[in-house]
Amino acid sequence: MPQESNARGILDPAVLDKLSSLALVARKVVEGFMSGHHISPHRGSSVEFAQHRAYSPGDELKRIDWKVFAKSERLVVKEYVEETNLSCHLLLDASESMAYSSLDWSKLDYARWCAAALAHLVIAQRDTAGLVVFDQEARQKVPPGNGAPQEAAILENLEQAEARGPTAIGEALTWLQTRLRRRGIVAIFSDFFDDIDAIVEGLRRLVFAGHEPILFRILDPQEVRFEFDGFLKLDGLEGTGVHKVDPKAIRVAYLAELEAHDQSLARQARALSIDYVPLQTNHPLDAALSTYLARRGTRARGGRY
C-alpha cells in the first residue's frame, strides 16, 4: 500500500479501508488527528512532571522543590500531569441494519474505526475504556480497564463483531446503566434505527445515573440521499421482510421520515444535554475524537462526574 503523505488524509475512510488491522487504523487515525493539536492536560498530582508554580499557603511541604529553593531561595511546588482516569464506555450497535453499505465498507466497519480510534486515544491518555457490542442485547463485553492488554482486548472484540439480529437500543442502554460501576462518558455508535421513546428512556436512565452519553449517529450516504434507479428489493428494518419498491415513488416520503426521526432524536438529546454527532460513512473521523476530547476537557475542568 502506498504511504499517505498527508497526515490528515489517513482519516479518510477510503484510506482506512486499505489498512490491514484495527490496531493500525486506530493508531493512524489518532496520530493524524493529533498532528497539529496541542494537548493541554489538567494539572494535578501524578508521576509525570509538568511545571513549577509559586508556593501557596496550604500546599503540601513534600511538593516543594527544595533544590530550587537552595539555588534561588524561592519556594515553588512541583505540578504533575494528572492521571484523571476518566471512564469511557464504548457501545457498538452490531444489529443487521449496520451491515448496509453503498461503499466498500459498511456502517459497522465505520463504527468500528471510530470506536477503535477512540479506544486508542482514551487509553493513551491513561483513561479507562470498556466495550459492549449489542443488538437487542449485549453480545460481547470488555469490562473497563486501561493499558495495552485492555486496548488489545477491545480491538479484538471489535474485529469479531458481525452485523446480525434485530436491535433494541433502549433496552441495551437500560441494561448497561444497571451494570456500570463507575460513572463516565458513554459513546454510542449506531444508526439509531429504533423507537425514539425507547432510546430516550435508556438515555435518561444513563444521565440520571451520572453518566454523559455521546450519540454518534452513523448513516451511509445513500441512506441520506436515497438516489436509486430502478426497482429495489429492500429489507425491512430489523427483520420485517423483503419489500420490492419503486424508489422514486417513496423518496420524498422516506427523506421526510428520516429527517423527522433525526430531528426528534437531536431535540431529545439537547433536552438531556447530550452531544449528538451525525456522521456519514464517507466522512473523516475527526468528529468522534474531537467531541470526546471536548467532553473530557469539560469533566477535567470540573464538570459533573
N, C-alpha and C positions, 0 to 999 in steps of 0.2 A: 504494500500500500504506500503511495507517495506521502512524503511528510507534508503536513499542513504548515505553511509559513506564517499564517496569521493566527495568533494565539486565540483570538475570539472566534475564528472560524470553526474551531473544534466544538463549539456549542451548537453548530448547525446539525439538525437531525440527519441530514443526508451524509454528513461526515461520520457521525456517531454510528450509523448503521454499518459502516465498514470496519469498525473496531471489533476485535475478536472476543472480548470479555467485558463483563460489567465492571470488574475491578479497573480495567484500563479506561473504560468510559468515565467512571466516577472520578478518577484522578485527572484525566484530561479536561473534563468539564470544570472541575473546581480550579485547576491551575489556570485555565483560560479565563474563567470568571474573575479570579482574584488578581489577575495581571492588571496592574494599574490601580487596584483598590488598596486602600490603606486600612488595615485592621486596627481599631482603637479599642483595645480590651478594657474592661472595667478594672479598676485598681483595687487591690485588697491584700490578703495575706496568703502567700503560697511559696513555691520553691524557685520560681523564675524571677530574677531581679528585674525591676522596671526602671526605677529612678529614685533620686533623693528628694526630700522636701524638708522644709524647716520644721523643727520640733515644736509641738504644741502641747500645753499642759494637758495631762491625761493620757498622752501616748505612753505605751509600754516602754520601760527602760531598755528591755532586751532588743528593741528595734532600733535603738540609737547606733549610729555608725561611729564607734569610738576612734577608729583610725582617722576619720575626717576631723574629729574633734581635736585629736592630738596634733594634727598639722595646722589647723586653722582656728581652733577654739570656737568653732561653730557647732551648735547642736543640730544635727539633721537625722532624720529617720529613713530607713530603707523601705521603699514600696515595692511590691511584687505584683506580677500578673496574677489576677485572681482566678483560681480554678472554681468557677461558679457551679460547674457540674449540673447545668440545666438538663432536664429530660426532654427528649423529642421522640414522640411515639409516631411511627410511620404506619399508616393504614393504606393498603393497596387493594383496590377493588379488582378482583380477578373473575368477575362474572362474565357470562358469554357475550354480552354486548361490548365488552372491552376488546374482543377479538377483531372488531371491524377495522378495515383498512382500505383506503384507496391508493395508498403509497406502498413502499417496500417494507414498511413497518406498521405495526398495529397500535391502537391506543394503549394496549397493555405494554408493548415494548417501550413506548414513550414514557408511560408512567413508571416503568422500571428504571429507565435512565434518570428520571427526576429523583426517585427515591434513593437510588444508588449514589448519585451525586450528593444528595442532602445527607445521607448517612456518612459519607466520607468527610464532608465538611464538619458535621456535628462532632464526630469522634476526633477529628484533627484539632478541634477547639477544646478538647478534653471534656466535652459534654457527654451525656448518656443518650444512647439511641436504642430503640426496640422496634420490632416489626410485627404486624399482623396482616396476613393475606386472607381475604374473605370473599365470599359470595353472599349467600343467605346466612352464613355462619362463618366463624373463624376456621380456616383450613390449616394455616401454617402460622406458627408463633415463635418469635425470638424474644425472650424476656429482655428488658432494658439492661444495658451494660455498656462498657467502654473498652477501648484498646483494640489492637489489631485482630485478635481472635473474634471479638464481637463483630467487627466490620466484615470479616470473612464469613461469619455465620449469616449475617443479613444478606450479603451478596449471593451466597449460595441459595438461600431460600427465594430470593427474587428471581434468580435464573431458573429455578424449578417451577415457578408459578405458571399455571396454564389457565387460559380463559375458558371457563365452563360453569354451567349451572346458573340458576336464577339468582337475583340479588335481593337483599333486604338490608339496605344501608342503615335505616333507622334502628333495626333490631341489632345489627352489628355494633353500632355506636353505644346503644344501651348496655349490651353485653360487656363492651370494653370498659365503660365507666365503672362498673362494679368490680373490675379486676385491676385497675391501675392503682398501684400502691403509692405512687408519687405523682403529684400534680406537675403538669408540664405542657409543652406545646404538642398538639396533635395534628399532624399533617396528613390530610386525607386526599388521596389521588383516585379520582373516579370520574365517570361521565355523569353521575348523579341522575341516571335514568330510573327514578324510583318516585314513590309518592312523596310530595314535598312535606306534607304534615308529619309523616313518619320520620323523615330526615331531620326536620326541625326539632321534633321531640327528643331525638337522640342527641342532637347538638345542645339543646337546652340543658339536658342532664349533665353533659360534659362541662358546660360553662358553670352551672350551679355547683359542681364539684370542685371548681377552681382551676380547670384546665382552659387552655386557649387554643381552640381549633383553628386551622387554616384550611380552606377549601380550595383545592386545585382541580378545577373542572376541565377535563381533557376531552376534546372532540376532534374528530377527523375533519379536515377542511371540506370534504364533500358532504358531511353531515350539516355543515353550516351553510353551504351554498345550494345543495340539492340540485345540481346541474347534470341530470342524467338524460340520455337519449334512448328512446325505445322502451318497451315494457320491461318491468323489473319484477323479479321474484324476491320479495322482501321477507326476512324472518321477523316475526312479531317480537316485540321487546320481551326478553327473558322467557322464551319458550312458548309463545302464544300461537305458534303455527306459521306456515308459509303463505304469503299473500301475493298474487300477481296484480300489479297495478300499473297505470299509466302515470309516470312521474309528473308530466306536465299538468295533469288534472288535479293532482294533490299538492303541488309545490307551494302554492300560496297558503293553503291551509296548514301544511306542515311547518313552513317557516314561521307562521303566526303562532302556532302551538309551541314551537321551540323557543321563540322569543319570550312568550308568556311564562314558560317554565323557567327560563334563565332569569328573567326579571324578578319572578316571585322568590326564587332561591336567593338571589342577590339582596333583595329587600329584607328578607328574613334574616340573612346573615348580618346585614348592617344593624338591624334591631338588636342583635345579640352582641354587637361589637366584634364580629368575626371577620377576618380577612377572607375575601372571595376573589380568587385569581383565575379568570378564564384563560385557558391555553388551547392552542391548536397544535396538532402533531407535526406541522411543518414549520413551527416557530422555534427559535433558540430557547434554551432552558434558563435564561437569566432570571425570569420572574420567580421561579421556585426558590432559587438561592437567595435572591435579594429580599424577598418577602420574609423568609425565615430570619435572615440577619437583622432586618428591621425589627421584627417581633422580639428577637433575642436581645437586641440592644435596649428595647423598652424595658424588658424584665431586668436586665443588668443594672439599669439606672434607677431601679426601684419600683418597677411596675408590679402588678399583682402576680404572686407565685404561690 
